[in-house]
Each structure stands twice: as C-alpha cells, then as structure tokens.
Amino acid sequence: MLDTDESENEYLKRFSHWKLTVFTLTSTLILAIVFSLNVGFAPIRFFTVLRIIANQIPLLSSFVDSSSIPHVEETIIIQIRMPRILASALVGAALAAAGVLYQGIFKNPMADPYVLGVSAGAAVGASIAIVLGVDISLFGLGALQFLSFICSLITIFIVYNISRVGSKVPITTLLLSGIAVSIFLSAIVTVMKVIAGERLHAVVFWLMGGFSYVEWKDVGAVLPLICLGIAAAYSFARDLNILSLGEETAQYLGVEVEKVKKTLLISGSLITAAAVSISGLIGFIGLIIPHITRILIGPDHRILLPASTIVGAMFLVICDAIARVIVSPAELPVGVITALSGGPFFIYLLRKKKEGYAV
C-alpha cells in the first residue's frame, strides 16, 4: 500500500512538473510571436503592435481606441505578418512532432519527417503546379499547396504498400523503400527544373522553403489537419514509450504493435504533408528539435511530444523573423536559416554517434 502511495505521489509530482514545463514553453512561444510581429522591413512601434492585437480580441477591443491605429500598419500586421507567423508556428510544430514520431518508430536518432518521401512527393506536386501553371483552388488551398499535399499522401501510400509484408510493415524495409522512392521522385523534380524555363526561379524558391506568400486561407486549411494529427499521435504516447523497449517486448506488454505503427505513421505523414504544402521544404527542424528537447526534458513521449511541438513552433517563428531582416530589404528563404543552424548540429550528432555516446 505504501509503495502504491509513493508511486502515485511521484506521478503527481512529475505531472505537475510537466504542466509547468508546457505552460512556460507556451508563454515563451506567445512572446516570440508578439515580438516577431514587430520584425520586418516596415518599422512599426511595439506598443502599436500590441494595440493592433488587442483590438482583434473581443474582450480587449473595448479598451482600445481603434481610431488611433494607422490603417496601413494594421493591414501589415493582420493581413501580412500575422498569417505568415502563425503558419511558421504551425509548420514548426508539425515538423517537430513528426520528427518525434519517426525517431520513436524507427528507433533511430537520424530519422526525420521526410524519411518516407513526403518531401519528394510534395516537391513533385509543387513543381507540376508551377511549371504547368495549374490554377485551381480546392478545400481552401491553391493549386500549388493542394497538389503538393496530395502528392505527399500518394507517396506515403506507395511507400507503405511497397514495404508491407502480409499484415506487417518491417521498419527497415519501410525506410529503404522511402529512400528509393525519394530518389526516383527527385529525378522527376530535376526534369521539371530542366523544362521550367522562366519559372525555374519559382520552383527553386519553393524548394528552399518560406512563408512569403502565405495567406489566412492557407493557415485555415492546414490547421485542422495538423491539430488532429498531433492529437491522434499524442493519444499513443504511452505506447510509443513501450515500443522503445522493442517490438517483441511491446507485444508481450499488450501493445498492438502494427496498429500503433500504422496510426503513428499516418499521423506523422499527414501533419508533415500539410505543413510542407504551405511552406515548401524546410529541413532539420524534425531532426534537431526532438534531440534538443529530449536532452532538456527527457525521453518520455508523454511530455517529449508536446514540448517538442511547442519548441519547434518557437524555433521556426524565430528563424522566420531572422529570414525577414538578415538581408533586408530582400528576404532569405527560411529553409536557408534552418539549414545553417541545423547543419552544425547534425554534424555534432554524427560525431556523438561515432564516439558511441547516447544522444
């Protein structure tokens, strides 16, 4: 009885610590978003930004003199900066969450959200939309976003079915299939570049990743997909902990291994495809953020997944702010910033693995 009480008290203490961690990270993310709204080519005073935000909140708008807010500055904040910043937070959260899932499923610290060919599929879809000048709009997404999303899902479907052996999907076969399909699709993207002509710049710019042309409708279209995918994944956080002990052990402890793997793969692929469809290819977030969070918080997926989600959102919001001002008045693709920060960290991981230390 005493052991049970001690175990319950330990869990309650740990849960309280988790709540404090999530609250602290969420508060920091909100501050990063607010300060990022003040970053850009057009200088806007910080307190003006706060008044504009308050004016959009029903409970606070009555305390704000809206006539004192310049219309141009309000348009810049609400129609230009706010959607791209929220999009960067969503994409960062999605890629970081997917990175946690894939590293847990593959039990490989080098796995990232693009390991199954999601990025290659999205690149094919986007290249087709740009080169052929497709002009349609479905489910709130433009042609480029819609085709990149659909091609990502088709790629995952192909990779999964190539890898399936009966009712099981061996992890090694899945990984190798993803690599093979990615190489094939990358060749198609190369062909599209060759025939792109004057649209080559648009293809290359999309492949580098960024939020320059994101609108509110894009945010609204992917928000439900990303939120549902992350929520579904979190419901299996305990099973993901058990899977880290090995599939045979997990099966013995009552985990439906194949069902859990399938659900997590679908969730990870869904949120990655949704994110990539509006941002282009942004690398390293799904690789480095789970590692940083795991070092700071620990390997328990019940806290690792939500914490990585918030840290990923925060990281990409900051990277996007840097991309907007580092070569002002021009703008760097945010994928360049994440690569510059992620490259050295990736080398660090390789060295740690070579030296035989746990990462």
C-alpha positions in Angstrom: 0.0 0.0 0.0 2.9 2.3 0.9 4.6 1.6 -2.4 1.4 2.4 -4.3 1.0 5.8 -2.5 4.7 6.6 -3.2 4.2 5.7 -6.8 1.1 7.9 -7.1 2.8 10.8 -5.4 5.8 10.5 -7.7 3.5 10.5 -10.8 1.5 13.6 -9.5 4.8 15.4 -8.9 6.0 14.5 -12.3 2.7 15.6 -13.9 2.9 19.0 -12.1 6.4 19.4 -13.4 5.1 18.6 -17.0 2.3 21.2 -16.7 4.8 23.8 -15.6 7.1 23.0 -18.5 4.3 23.2 -21.0 3.0 26.5 -19.5 6.5 28.0 -19.6 7.2 26.9 -23.2 3.7 28.1 -24.3 4.2 31.5 -22.7 7.6 31.8 -24.4 6.1 30.9 -27.8 3.4 33.6 -27.4 6.1 36.2 -26.6 8.2 35.1 -29.6 5.1 35.5 -31.8 4.4 39.0 -30.4 8.0 40.2 -30.8 8.1 38.6 -34.3 5.2 40.8 -35.4 7.4 43.8 -34.8 10.1 42.5 -37.1 10.1 43.5 -40.8 11.1 46.0 -43.4 8.3 48.4 -42.4 9.1 49.7 -38.9 6.1 49.6 -36.5 6.3 50.6 -32.9 6.0 47.7 -30.4 3.1 49.3 -28.5 1.3 49.9 -31.8 1.6 46.2 -32.5 0.1 45.4 -29.0 -2.8 47.8 -29.6 -3.5 46.2 -33.0 -3.5 42.7 -31.4 -5.7 43.8 -28.5 -8.1 45.4 -31.0 -8.7 42.0 -32.6 -9.6 40.3 -29.2 -13.3 40.8 -28.3 -12.7 41.2 -24.5 -9.9 43.8 -25.0 -11.1 45.7 -28.1 -13.4 47.9 -26.0 -10.3 49.3 -24.1 -8.5 50.2 -27.4 -9.0 53.4 -29.3 -9.2 52.0 -32.8 -9.1 55.4 -34.4 -5.5 55.9 -33.2 -4.3 52.8 -35.1 -3.0 53.7 -38.6 -4.9 51.6 -41.2 -1.7 50.8 -43.1 0.1 49.4 -40.1 -3.0 47.4 -39.1 -3.1 45.9 -42.5 0.6 45.0 -42.4 0.2 43.2 -39.0 -3.1 41.5 -39.5 -3.0 40.6 -43.2 0.7 40.1 -43.9 2.7 39.3 -40.8 0.2 37.5 -38.7 -0.7 34.7 -41.1 2.9 34.0 -42.0 3.9 33.9 -38.4 1.1 31.6 -37.4 1.9 29.5 -40.4 5.6 29.3 -39.3 4.4 28.3 -35.8 2.1 25.6 -37.3 4.8 24.2 -39.6 7.5 24.2 -36.9 5.1 22.4 -34.5 4.1 19.8 -37.2 7.7 19.0 -38.3 9.0 18.7 -34.7 6.1 16.5 -33.7 6.6 14.3 -36.8 10.3 14.1 -36.0 9.5 12.7 -32.5 7.2 10.1 -34.0 9.5 8.9 -36.7 12.5 8.8 -34.4 10.4 6.8 -31.9 9.0 4.4 -34.6 12.4 3.8 -36.3 14.3 3.9 -33.0 16.8 6.0 -35.0 18.1 9.4 -33.9 18.7 10.3 -37.5 15.1 9.9 -38.7 13.2 13.0 -39.7 9.7 13.8 -41.1 11.0 13.5 -44.7 12.4 10.0 -44.3 9.5 8.3 -46.1 9.5 10.5 -49.1 7.0 13.2 -48.0 9.3 16.0 -49.2 10.0 14.4 -52.5 6.3 13.9 -53.2 5.5 17.5 -52.2 8.3 18.7 -54.5 6.9 16.8 -57.4 3.4 18.2 -56.8 4.6 21.8 -56.4 6.9 21.6 -59.4 4.0 20.4 -61.6 1.8 23.2 -60.3 4.4 25.8 -61.0 5.8 24.6 -64.4 2.4 23.8 -65.9 0.7 26.9 -64.4 -2.1 25.0 -62.8 -4.7 27.4 -61.5 -7.3 25.8 -59.3 -8.4 26.1 -55.7 -9.8 23.2 -53.7 -10.6 22.9 -50.0 -9.2 26.3 -49.3 -5.8 25.5 -50.8 -4.4 26.9 -54.1 -3.1 24.6 -56.8 0.5 24.6 -55.6 -0.5 23.7 -52.0 -3.2 21.2 -53.0 -1.0 19.3 -55.4 2.0 19.2 -53.1 -0.3 17.9 -50.3 -1.9 15.2 -52.5 1.4 14.1 -54.0 2.8 13.7 -50.5 0.0 11.5 -49.4 0.2 9.4 -52.6 4.0 9.0 -52.0 3.3 7.7 -48.5 0.7 5.3 -49.8 3.1 3.9 -52.4 6.0 3.6 -49.9 3.8 1.8 -47.3 2.4 -0.7 -49.8 5.8 -1.5 -51.2 7.1 -2.2 -47.7 4.1 -4.3 -46.5 4.8 -8.0 -46.0 1.4 -9.6 -45.3 -0.1 -7.7 -42.4 3.2 -6.4 -41.1 5.4 -3.5 -42.2 9.1 -4.1 -41.3 10.7 -0.9 -40.3 14.0 -1.5 -42.2 12.0 -2.3 -45.4 9.9 0.9 -44.9 13.0 3.0 -44.5 14.7 1.6 -47.6 11.5 2.0 -49.7 11.2 5.6 -48.6 14.8 6.3 -49.7 14.3 4.5 -53.1 11.0 6.3 -53.9 12.6 9.7 -52.8 15.4 9.2 -55.2 13.1 8.4 -58.1 10.8 11.4 -57.3 13.9 13.7 -57.0 14.8 12.7 -60.6 11.3 13.8 -61.7 11.8 17.2 -59.9 15.1 17.6 -61.8 13.3 17.0 -65.1 10.7 19.6 -64.1 13.5 22.1 -63.4 15.0 21.5 -66.9 11.8 22.2 -68.7 10.7 25.0 -66.3 12.1 27.8 -68.4 11.4 31.2 -66.9 9.5 29.5 -64.0 12.7 27.8 -62.7 13.2 30.6 -60.1 9.8 29.9 -58.6 10.5 26.2 -58.4 13.8 26.7 -56.7 12.4 29.3 -54.3 9.7 26.9 -53.2 12.1 24.1 -52.7 14.1 26.2 -50.3 11.0 26.8 -48.1 9.4 30.0 -46.9 6.2 31.8 -46.0 6.3 34.9 -48.2 3.0 34.2 -49.9 1.1 32.5 -47.1 -2.4 33.9 -46.6 -5.1 33.3 -43.9 -6.9 30.7 -46.1 -3.7 28.6 -46.2 -3.5 28.7 -42.4 -7.1 27.8 -42.0 -6.8 24.9 -44.5 -4.0 23.1 -42.7 -4.8 24.0 -39.1 -7.4 21.2 -38.6 -5.2 18.6 -40.2 -2.1 19.4 -38.1 -4.0 19.7 -34.9 -5.9 16.4 -35.5 -2.7 14.6 -36.5 -0.8 15.7 -33.4 -3.7 14.9 -31.1 -4.0 11.4 -32.6 -0.3 10.9 -32.1 -0.3 12.1 -28.5 -3.0 9.5 -27.6 -0.4 6.8 -28.4 2.4 8.5 -26.4 2.4 5.7 -23.8 2.5 3.0 -26.5 5.4 4.8 -28.1 7.3 4.7 -24.8 6.8 0.9 -24.7 7.8 0.5 -28.3 11.2 1.9 -27.4 11.8 -1.3 -25.5 11.5 -3.4 -28.7 8.5 -4.7 -30.7 8.6 -8.1 -29.1 8.5 -6.7 -25.6 5.8 -4.2 -26.5 3.7 -7.1 -28.0 4.2 -9.0 -24.7 3.0 -6.0 -22.7 -0.2 -5.8 -24.7 0.6 -3.2 -27.3 -0.9 -3.8 -30.7 2.4 -3.0 -32.4 1.3 -3.0 -36.1 -1.8 -0.9 -35.3 0.2 1.6 -33.3 2.9 1.8 -36.0 0.3 2.3 -38.7 -1.5 5.0 -36.8 1.6 6.9 -35.9 3.0 6.7 -39.5 -0.3 8.0 -40.9 -0.4 10.8 -38.3 3.2 11.8 -38.9 2.8 11.7 -42.7 -0.5 13.7 -42.5 0.9 16.6 -40.5 4.2 16.7 -42.5 2.3 16.8 -45.8 0.0 19.5 -44.5 3.0 21.6 -43.3 5.1 21.2 -46.4 2.1 22.1 -48.6 2.2 25.7 -47.4 5.8 26.2 -46.5 7.9 24.3 -49.1 10.8 22.1 -47.9 12.2 23.3 -44.5 14.8 20.9 -43.3 16.4 20.0 -39.9 13.6 21.0 -37.6 12.2 17.5 -37.4 15.8 16.3 -36.7 17.3 18.7 -34.3 14.2 19.9 -32.2 13.4 16.4 -30.8 17.0 15.9 -29.8 17.3 19.3 -28.1 14.0 18.7 -26.2 15.0 15.2 -25.3 18.2 16.4 -23.8 16.4 19.1 -21.8 13.3 17.3 -20.7 13.9 13.5 -21.1 12.7 10.7 -23.3 9.2 10.2 -22.0 6.9 10.8 -25.1 4.1 12.0 -22.9 6.0 15.2 -22.3 8.5 15.0 -25.2 5.9 15.2 -27.9 4.0 18.3 -26.6 7.2 20.0 -25.6 8.9 19.4 -28.9 5.8 20.7 -30.7 6.0 24.0 -28.9 9.8 24.3 -29.2 9.5 23.6 -32.9 6.9 26.3 -33.3 9.0 28.7 -31.4 12.2 27.9 -33.3 10.6 28.4 -36.7 9.0 31.6 -35.7 12.4 33.0 -34.7 14.0 31.6 -37.9 11.3 33.3 -40.0 11.9 36.6 -38.2 15.6 36.4 -38.9 15.0 35.5 -42.6 12.9 38.6 -43.0 15.6 41.1 -41.8 19.0 39.5 -42.2 19.4 40.7 -45.8 16.8 43.5 -45.7 15.1 44.8 -47.8 15.4 41.4 -49.5 14.3 38.2 -47.8 16.0 34.9 -47.4 14.1 31.6 -47.6 13.6 30.4 -44.1 14.8 27.0 -45.1 18.3 28.5 -45.5 18.2 29.7 -41.9 17.2 26.3 -40.5 19.8 24.6 -42.6 22.5 27.0 -41.4 21.6 26.2 -37.8 20.8 22.5 -38.3 23.8 21.6 -40.3 26.4 22.0 -37.5 24.0 20.2 -35.1 23.7 17.3 -37.5 27.5 17.0 -37.6 27.5 17.1 -33.8 25.0 14.2 -33.8 27.2 12.2 -36.2 30.3 12.7 -34.1 28.5 11.7 -30.9 27.2 8.5 -32.6 30.7 7.8 -33.9 32.1 8.2 -30.4 29.5 5.7 -29.1 27.6 8.1 -26.8 23.9 8.1 -26.4 22.2 11.1 -27.9 
